[in-house]
Each structure stands twice: as C-alpha cells, then as structure tokens.
C-alpha cells in the first residue's frame, strides 16, 4: 500500500512539471507564443482548483479508490494526448484534461487513507504520498532533459508518452489491496461545508504554501536577471526544487509527531516568511539560500496541511474537506502570483511580484494560531 500511495503521489506532479523543460521544444515545433508556453504550466495549476469539486463528487458516488483510478486514467489521456497535439489549441485542451485528472486525484488520496490505514498511521500515510508528490516535482523537472530526452532520441512527444503511460500500471495496481473494493453504501455529501471553519482556514493556509512555492519558482529567472545574476539560475532552481525533496524525507520521520500540532506549523510558516523576505532583501547566494529555506519550510507546511483532513473529520467528510481546501488553496496559488506579476509589470520591478505574495502570506498567518485541531 505504501508503494501505491507513493507512486500515486508522484503522478500528482510529474505530468505538470515535465512541461517547463519541454516547453522550448514544444514551442519551436508548434510555434507557440511565450504566453501559451507558460500556460503549459499555469493552466494545469488552475485546473487543480477547478477540478477539486468533480473529484469530491466522484468520491461521494463511487468511492475514493475508484475515483483515484478514474482520475489517473483521465490524467493519462490528457498527458499522453499532448504528445499527439498538432496545434496550440489541441495542446491546451489536452493539458486541461490532464490537469482535471490530477485535480481529481488530490482529494481522492486523503479520502482513501482511512480505508487503507489504521488511524495511528494516517499521518505517515499522508507523508508517504506527499513525499511522492514532492519527489515528482524534482523528478519531472530534473530528469526529463538530461536523462529521458536522450533515451527518447530528443523527441518531446515520445518523452511525454514515456512519462504518461506507466501510470496505467499504477492504476491497475490500485485494486490489488483487499480493502475498499466497493463504493460506500451511503452517498456522502460532496460539496464543501462552508460552515466548517476548517474549509476556509486550511484552504487559505494552503494558498500561502502553494503561492510562495509556485510564485517564487516562476519569477526566479526574472529576479536574477534584474539583479544581473542570471548565470546563477540553474543552480538556484536546482537547490530550490531539491529542498522540497529534503522536506518530504524529513516528514516521513516526523509526520506522526508534527502533523496535527500547531506549534510546528507556526514555526514553518514563520521560516517561510523570513525566507521570502530574505529573497527580496539579499542578493547573490544569500538570496538563493533564503529562497531555498522558503521552499524547504513551505514543503513541510504543505504536508502538514494536506495531512489534516483525515485526522480532523470522519472518513465520509474527508473528501469534501480536502476538495474545499484544494479549491481555495490552488485558486490562490494561481491568482496571487498572477496579481504580483501585474503589479511588477506596472512598477517595472520584479521584486514587487514576490512582495505581493509575501503580503498575502503575512495577512493570512494569524489563522495558523487560531486553528482548532481537535477531531470533529
């Protein structure tokens, strides 16, 4: 079960993050504009928010295991479909389908944990699939060009297929464990419970972690170029993304001690804010080290937040609480960096884009202190 959870977690990110390294090759062949090339990454992130509700509905109707399997098939259809795209429109449509599949996977995994694991192992189960997610970020961004592309004879289409099709094997293997072979006998509610304060609070805090990570990742090149340090971009992105791998490995050890406690979350939130501030204030390698600190602590905070729903609400409520959190969190992860980009376009200073994300994080931070982490 642990292996299946980890592999499913990997496919929460690989289909999205293979796009940036392949974008130049796709853009050259299909004559894409910079905006469309960027949308190969930003559109799936937007779909992570939009697709959370279909995922919750599916969980309530056919159960979390069947939803996860269905979502992975949808993801494969969209991801592999990109390799066959003859033009930009088809590429965008298949990218949206891929993003929808990934979005439906997100609430299915925490909803599946109470059916596969004992309550004492829920935090560890969350850490396992989140380790896969964060490893998927690094694998997709780091292995595609130096390893897989040469094997695929430098064909971006074949590379997309090579990343996509093995997910079908994972999908089939989901039905090997004995538990949860049938959907629940009663249909559970699937719309987010907006009266539950956890829906909004956890979603807003998830937005802090996601917007800081994706936003700084997106603007790192522009920031270094503005400072005349563009030669450091490769190393900066490597350590920035690799920090999340360290975060996930640490949480495999510490999840059972940290998840469900406010103090570790508050510490990681403060460190994330300080790291983001250091990225703005410092230059050179101090700025890169600050960004890496932010990535590391934001990754830990992400795992802590995503792991909470199975611990705080009954199993039949986990799917819709997670879906509500993802809907809010990834809407913010798309909107706040976009707003920051508009501010920086107006001011001519890319630091203002990161400052906008930092301002949002500071405004939301008091919610971490007021969280009620008692099981409902």
C-alpha positions as CSV (number, residue, x, y, z in Angstrom):
1,X,0.0,0.0,0.0
2,X,2.8,2.4,0.8
3,X,4.3,1.9,-2.6
4,X,1.0,2.5,-4.3
5,X,0.5,5.7,-2.3
6,X,3.9,6.9,-3.2
7,X,3.5,6.2,-6.9
8,X,0.1,8.0,-6.9
9,X,1.8,10.9,-5.2
10,X,4.5,11.0,-7.9
11,X,1.8,11.4,-10.6
12,X,0.3,14.4,-8.8
13,X,3.2,16.4,-10.1
14,X,5.2,14.7,-12.9
15,X,2.6,15.4,-15.6
16,X,2.6,19.1,-14.7
17,X,6.3,19.7,-14.2
18,X,7.6,18.0,-17.3
19,X,6.1,20.9,-19.2
20,X,8.7,23.6,-18.3
21,X,11.8,21.7,-19.5
22,X,9.9,20.5,-22.7
23,X,8.4,23.9,-23.4
24,X,11.2,25.2,-25.7
25,X,11.0,22.1,-27.9
26,X,7.2,22.2,-28.0
27,X,7.2,25.9,-28.7
28,X,9.6,25.6,-31.6
29,X,7.7,22.8,-33.3
30,X,4.2,24.3,-32.8
31,X,5.2,27.9,-33.0
32,X,3.8,28.8,-29.6
33,X,3.9,32.3,-28.1
34,X,5.6,32.9,-24.7
35,X,2.1,33.2,-23.1
36,X,1.0,29.9,-24.5
37,X,4.2,28.2,-23.5
38,X,3.8,29.5,-19.9
39,X,0.2,28.3,-19.9
40,X,1.5,24.7,-20.3
41,X,2.4,25.0,-16.5
42,X,-0.1,27.6,-15.3
43,X,-3.2,26.1,-16.9
44,X,-2.9,22.7,-15.0
45,X,-2.4,24.7,-11.8
46,X,-5.6,26.5,-12.4
47,X,-7.3,23.1,-13.1
48,X,-6.1,21.9,-9.7
49,X,-8.6,24.3,-8.2
50,X,-11.4,23.8,-10.8
51,X,-11.2,20.0,-10.7
52,X,-11.4,19.6,-6.9
53,X,-15.2,19.6,-6.9
54,X,-15.6,16.9,-9.6
55,X,-13.2,14.8,-7.5
56,X,-15.3,15.3,-4.4
57,X,-18.5,14.4,-6.3
58,X,-16.9,11.3,-7.7
59,X,-15.7,10.2,-4.2
60,X,-19.2,10.5,-2.9
61,X,-20.6,8.4,-5.7
62,X,-18.1,5.7,-6.5
63,X,-15.7,5.8,-3.5
64,X,-12.1,7.1,-3.2
65,X,-10.3,4.1,-4.8
66,X,-12.4,4.1,-7.9
67,X,-12.2,7.9,-8.1
68,X,-8.4,7.7,-7.9
69,X,-8.3,5.1,-10.6
70,X,-10.7,7.1,-12.8
71,X,-8.7,10.3,-12.3
72,X,-5.4,8.6,-13.2
73,X,-6.9,7.3,-16.5
74,X,-8.2,10.9,-17.2
75,X,-4.7,12.2,-16.4
76,X,-3.0,9.7,-18.7
77,X,-5.5,10.5,-21.6
78,X,-4.7,14.2,-21.3
79,X,-1.0,13.8,-20.7
80,X,-0.4,11.3,-23.5
81,X,-2.8,13.3,-25.7
82,X,-0.4,16.3,-25.5
83,X,2.1,14.2,-27.4
84,X,-0.3,13.9,-30.3
85,X,-1.3,17.5,-30.4
86,X,-1.0,19.0,-33.9
87,X,-1.5,22.7,-32.8
88,X,-1.7,25.0,-29.9
89,X,-5.4,24.7,-29.3
90,X,-5.3,20.9,-29.0
91,X,-2.3,21.2,-26.8
92,X,-4.2,23.5,-24.4
93,X,-7.3,21.2,-24.4
94,X,-5.3,18.1,-23.6
95,X,-3.3,20.0,-20.9
96,X,-6.7,21.0,-19.3
97,X,-7.8,17.4,-19.4
98,X,-4.6,16.3,-17.8
99,X,-5.0,19.0,-15.1
100,X,-8.5,17.8,-14.4
101,X,-7.3,14.3,-13.8
102,X,-4.6,15.4,-11.4
103,X,-7.1,17.7,-9.6
104,X,-9.5,14.8,-9.1
105,X,-6.6,12.7,-7.7
106,X,-5.9,15.2,-5.0
107,X,-9.0,14.8,-2.7
108,X,-9.1,11.0,-3.5
109,X,-5.8,10.2,-1.8
110,X,-6.6,11.7,1.7
111,X,-10.1,10.2,1.4
112,X,-8.6,6.8,0.7
113,X,-6.2,6.8,3.7
114,X,-8.9,6.0,6.4
115,X,-10.0,3.0,4.3
116,X,-6.5,1.6,3.8
117,X,-4.7,2.5,7.0
118,X,-5.3,2.4,10.8
119,X,-5.9,5.8,12.5
120,X,-2.5,5.8,14.1
121,X,-0.8,5.6,10.6
122,X,-2.8,8.3,8.9
123,X,-0.2,11.0,9.3
124,X,2.5,8.6,8.0
125,X,0.3,7.7,5.0
126,X,-0.1,11.3,4.2
127,X,3.7,11.8,4.4
128,X,4.3,8.9,2.1
129,X,2.2,10.1,-0.8
130,X,3.3,13.7,-0.2
131,X,6.8,12.5,-0.4
132,X,5.9,11.1,-3.8
133,X,4.4,14.4,-4.8
134,X,7.4,16.4,-3.9
135,X,9.8,13.8,-5.4
136,X,7.6,14.0,-8.5
137,X,8.3,17.8,-8.7
138,X,12.1,17.1,-8.7
139,X,11.9,14.1,-11.0
140,X,9.8,15.8,-13.6
141,X,11.9,19.0,-13.6
142,X,15.3,17.4,-13.1
143,X,15.4,14.1,-15.1
144,X,13.4,14.9,-18.2
145,X,16.1,16.8,-20.2
146,X,19.4,15.1,-19.0
147,X,18.1,11.5,-18.9
148,X,14.8,10.8,-20.6
149,X,15.0,13.1,-23.6
150,X,18.3,11.4,-24.9
151,X,16.7,8.0,-24.4
152,X,13.7,9.1,-26.4
153,X,16.0,10.4,-29.2
154,X,15.3,14.0,-28.2
155,X,11.6,13.7,-29.1
156,X,9.3,15.7,-26.8
157,X,6.3,13.7,-28.0
158,X,7.9,10.4,-27.1
159,X,9.1,11.8,-23.8
160,X,5.6,12.8,-22.8
161,X,4.4,9.3,-23.6
162,X,7.2,7.7,-21.6
163,X,6.2,9.7,-18.5
164,X,2.4,9.2,-19.0
165,X,1.8,5.5,-19.9
166,X,3.3,3.9,-16.8
167,X,0.6,5.5,-14.7
168,X,-1.8,2.9,-16.2
169,X,0.1,0.2,-14.4
170,X,-0.2,2.1,-11.1
171,X,-4.0,2.4,-11.9
172,X,-4.4,-1.3,-12.3
173,X,-2.4,-2.0,-9.1
174,X,-4.7,0.2,-7.0
175,X,-7.2,-2.8,-7.0
176,X,-4.7,-5.2,-5.5
177,X,-5.2,-4.3,-1.8
178,X,-8.2,-6.1,-0.3
179,X,-9.8,-3.1,1.4
180,X,-12.3,-0.7,-0.2
181,X,-13.1,-2.8,-3.2
182,X,-16.6,-1.4,-3.4
183,X,-18.1,2.1,-3.0
184,X,-19.6,3.1,0.3
185,X,-23.2,2.0,0.8
186,X,-24.4,5.6,1.6
187,X,-23.8,8.5,-0.6
188,X,-21.8,11.1,1.3
189,X,-22.1,14.9,0.8
190,X,-19.6,16.2,-1.7
191,X,-20.0,20.0,-1.7
192,X,-17.6,21.8,0.6
193,X,-19.0,22.5,4.0
194,X,-18.6,26.3,4.1
195,X,-20.0,26.4,7.7
196,X,-16.9,24.4,8.8
197,X,-14.2,26.9,9.5
198,X,-11.5,24.4,8.6
199,X,-12.6,24.6,4.9
200,X,-11.7,28.2,4.6
201,X,-8.8,28.4,7.1
202,X,-6.9,25.4,5.8
203,X,-7.6,26.5,2.2
204,X,-6.1,29.9,2.9
205,X,-3.1,28.5,4.6
206,X,-2.6,26.0,1.8
207,X,-2.7,29.0,-0.5
208,X,0.3,30.5,1.4
209,X,2.5,27.5,0.8
210,X,1.4,26.9,-2.8
211,X,1.6,30.6,-3.9
212,X,5.0,31.1,-2.4
213,X,6.5,28.0,-3.9
214,X,5.0,28.3,-7.4
215,X,5.3,32.1,-7.4
216,X,9.0,32.3,-6.5
217,X,9.7,29.4,-8.8
218,X,8.0,31.3,-11.7
219,X,9.8,34.6,-11.0
220,X,13.2,33.3,-10.0
221,X,14.7,33.8,-13.5
222,X,13.3,37.3,-13.9
223,X,14.6,38.3,-10.4
224,X,18.1,37.1,-11.1
225,X,18.1,38.7,-14.5
226,X,17.1,42.0,-12.9
227,X,20.0,41.8,-10.5
228,X,22.5,40.8,-13.2
229,X,22.9,37.3,-11.7
230,X,21.2,35.2,-14.4
231,X,24.3,32.9,-14.5
232,X,23.1,31.5,-11.1
233,X,19.7,30.4,-12.4
234,X,20.4,26.7,-13.0
235,X,21.9,26.2,-9.5
236,X,19.2,28.4,-7.9
237,X,16.4,26.3,-9.4
238,X,18.2,23.0,-8.6
239,X,18.5,23.8,-4.9
240,X,15.1,25.5,-4.7
241,X,13.3,22.4,-6.0
242,X,15.6,19.9,-4.3
243,X,14.8,21.5,-0.9
244,X,11.3,20.1,-1.2
245,X,12.7,16.6,-1.5
246,X,14.5,17.1,1.8
247,X,11.3,18.4,3.3
248,X,9.4,15.3,2.3
249,X,12.1,13.0,3.6
250,X,12.1,14.8,6.9
251,X,8.3,14.5,7.2
252,X,8.5,10.7,6.7
253,X,10.3,10.7,10.0
254,X,8.5,13.5,11.8
255,X,4.9,13.3,10.4
256,X,3.5,11.4,13.4
257,X,5.0,13.9,15.8
258,X,4.3,17.2,13.9
259,X,1.0,16.7,11.9
260,X,-2.0,17.9,14.0
261,X,0.1,20.2,16.2
262,X,0.0,24.0,15.8
263,X,3.5,24.8,17.0
264,X,5.5,23.1,14.2
265,X,3.1,24.6,11.6
266,X,3.6,28.1,13.0
267,X,7.4,27.7,13.1
268,X,7.4,26.6,9.4
269,X,5.2,29.4,8.5
270,X,7.4,32.0,10.1
271,X,10.5,30.5,8.5
272,X,8.7,30.6,5.1
273,X,8.0,34.3,5.6
274,X,11.6,35.0,6.6
275,X,12.9,33.1,3.7
276,X,10.7,35.0,1.3
277,X,11.8,38.3,2.9
278,X,15.4,37.3,2.5
279,X,14.9,36.6,-1.2
280,X,13.8,40.2,-1.5
281,X,16.4,41.9,0.7
282,X,19.6,39.9,0.0
283,X,21.4,39.4,-3.3
284,X,23.7,36.7,-4.6
285,X,23.9,33.4,-2.9
286,X,22.3,34.7,0.3
287,X,19.1,35.4,-1.7
288,X,19.2,31.9,-3.2
289,X,19.8,30.4,0.2
290,X,16.8,32.4,1.5
291,X,14.6,31.1,-1.3
292,X,15.7,27.6,-0.7
293,X,14.8,27.9,3.0
294,X,11.4,29.1,2.0
295,X,10.9,26.2,-0.4
296,X,12.0,23.7,2.3
297,X,9.7,25.1,5.0
298,X,6.8,25.7,2.6
299,X,7.1,22.0,1.6
300,X,6.8,20.9,5.2
301,X,3.9,23.2,5.8
302,X,2.2,21.8,2.7
303,X,2.4,18.2,4.0
304,X,1.1,19.3,7.4
305,X,-1.9,21.0,5.9
306,X,-2.8,18.3,3.4
307,X,-2.5,15.6,6.1
308,X,-5.0,17.2,8.4
309,X,-8.4,16.3,6.9
310,X,-8.2,12.6,7.6
311,X,-7.2,13.4,11.2
312,X,-9.9,16.0,11.9
313,X,-13.1,14.8,10.3
314,X,-14.8,11.4,9.8
315,X,-13.9,9.4,6.8
316,X,-17.1,10.3,4.8
317,X,-16.2,14.0,5.3
318,X,-12.6,13.8,4.3
319,X,-13.1,14.0,0.6
320,X,-15.1,17.2,0.6
321,X,-13.0,19.0,3.2
322,X,-9.9,18.2,1.1
323,X,-11.7,19.3,-2.0
324,X,-12.7,22.6,-0.4
325,X,-9.1,23.2,0.7
326,X,-7.7,22.5,-2.7
327,X,-10.3,24.6,-4.4
328,X,-9.4,27.6,-2.2
329,X,-5.6,26.9,-2.0
330,X,-4.9,26.4,-5.7
331,X,-7.2,29.3,-6.7
332,X,-4.9,31.5,-4.6
333,X,-1.8,29.8,-5.9
334,X,-2.9,30.8,-9.4
335,X,-4.3,34.3,-8.6
336,X,-1.7,35.8,-6.2
337,X,1.4,35.2,-8.4
338,X,-0.7,36.4,-11.3
339,X,-1.6,39.6,-9.4
340,X,2.0,40.0,-8.4
341,X,3.1,39.8,-12.0
342,X,0.6,42.5,-12.9
343,X,2.0,44.7,-10.1
344,X,5.6,44.2,-11.3
345,X,4.6,45.0,-14.9
346,X,3.1,48.3,-13.7
347,X,6.1,49.1,-11.4
348,X,8.9,47.7,-13.6
349,X,10.4,45.9,-10.6
350,X,10.0,42.1,-10.4
351,X,10.6,42.2,-6.6
352,X,7.1,43.6,-6.3
353,X,5.7,40.4,-7.6
354,X,7.3,38.5,-4.7
355,X,6.3,41.2,-2.3
356,X,2.6,40.7,-3.2
357,X,2.9,37.0,-2.3
358,X,4.6,37.9,0.9
359,X,1.9,40.4,1.8
360,X,-0.8,37.8,1.3
361,X,1.1,35.3,3.5
362,X,1.5,37.8,6.3
363,X,-2.2,38.7,6.2
364,X,-3.2,35.0,6.5
365,X,-0.6,34.0,9.1
366,X,-2.8,34.7,12.2
367,X,-5.1,31.9,11.0
368,X,-2.5,29.3,11.9
369,X,-2.6,30.5,15.6
370,X,-6.4,30.3,15.7
371,X,-6.8,26.8,14.1
372,X,-8.8,24.3,16.1
373,X,-7.1,20.9,15.5
374,X,-9.4,18.8,17.7
375,X,-11.1,16.0,15.8
376,X,-14.7,16.8,15.0
